[in-house]
Amino acid sequence: GVYIGWRCPEFTWDCQRVSDMSRCFCGHLLGEHAHYDSQSHAVPCRQCRCKAYQWVPSRPEEIGEFWHQRRRGFDPEAWRAKCRCKHTHEEHDPNSLHKCKACKCSSFDSPFVCAACDRHYEDHDTFFMDADERRAKGMPVGQSTLDQLYD
């Protein structure tokens, strides 16, 4: 099988597990991108000009902002990760440095940190791996990936 995770490159754990229903920086789901396997490095989108799938938080809880759900009128479907320039990830170019299309911001700069490791979005990458590659890096596979959730 293919293990897909979002983490800092030096980590031996995934900060976020990724599935076909996970959102990309371009705004489309992984399932709307091209076919991928464990050797994939750049999985282009079939819906737009995005050249490589990059996981982005689609719920405020994924970045530790649990208070949003308690706000009157909060719409979880409308929530998007925002840059320091106040524009959403969907208002930035999905390729290279993620230049903002709405202002002069030269790259997406997250004001938020990862709920799992307290590092910024920009410090992370999305990885596609098989079980052998994960084992070689000392990462959990199979049932161990589930056990890791409850440690």
VENLINHU-V614024 format. One record per pair of residues at least 24 apart in sequence whose ideal C-beta (glycine too) atoms are under 7 Angstrom apart, sorted by the first residue. I is the first residue (numbers start at 1). J is the second residue. If there is no record, write none. Layout:
# VENLINHU-V614024
i;j
I;J
I;J
This chain:
# VENLINHU-V614024
i;j
1;131
2;36
2;37
2;38
2;128
2;130
3;129
3;134
4;126
4;128
5;127
6;55
6;124
6;126
7;124
7;127
8;117
8;119
8;123
8;124
9;125
12;137
12;138
12;139
13;139
13;148
15;114
15;116
15;117
15;124
16;55
16;62
16;116
18;55
18;126
22;55
23;56
23;58
24;50
24;53
24;54
24;55
24;56
25;54
25;56
25;89
25;94
25;98
26;50
26;94
27;90
36;128
38;128
38;129
38;130
38;133
40;128
50;94
50;95
51;95
53;126
54;126
55;126
56;81
56;89
57;81
62;115
63;112
63;113
63;114
63;115
64;115
65;112
81;110
83;108
83;109
83;110
84;109
84;111
